[in-house]
Amino acid sequence: MEDLIKAAFNGVDLTEEEWQFIKARIALQHFKKGDILLKEKDEVLTQYYVIEGCLRSFFIDTHEREHTLQFAIHDWWISDYTAYFDASTAILTIECIQDTTVLELSRITQKEVFEKIPKVESFFRDKLEHSFGAFQQRIINNLSKTAKEKYLDFLTSHKQIEKHIKNYHIASYLGITTESLSRIRRELAKQ
């Protein structure tokens, strides 16, 4: 398990004592395809680092439509971060769309680690800044690009999972209908 933890904190130069401190506070979890890690209105106490598999976070609007916010694959962190940071209840659901292995880090544990090992806090801040920039770029793309352009961007940024997830998951991530996605794929296949 130590190698898995070191992968999650890749780039942080930690002493053996610091590794052991983290190792004693982080949990390895295995989930099956279809398992729900978090659902709307749950208290959000943890975030997950994906070792293998694929997770999806989504919310359901007032018309009962699903909107996918994020896919998380190997070396990605995922949670309902609004609730995680605000200590509020979840607005998102996180489900396994493949059998998945994760490291689970609670908010309380994260604070303990930050206090004892400040360089880990810097590591997480860097990750958060990168994620914030990626989400901002995704919003800009959703507002300014055509459905075809959004799909092509998706293929570039998610090529390692595109073949393993359902069409309606991709469509809900892109903010388009499954029919539009099928039309775009047919157009691209003809080129």
Buried (B, 14 or more C-beta within 10 A) or exposed (E): EEEBBBEBBEEBEBEEEBBEBBEEBBEEBEBEEEBEBBEBEBEBBBBBBBBBBBBBBBBEEEEEEBEBBBBBBBEBBBBBBEBBEEEEEBBBBBBBBBBBBBBBBBBEBBEBBBEEBEEBBEBBEEEEEEBEEEEEEBEEBEEEBEBBEBBBBBEEBBEEBBEBBEEEBBBBBBBBEBEBBEBBBEEEEEE
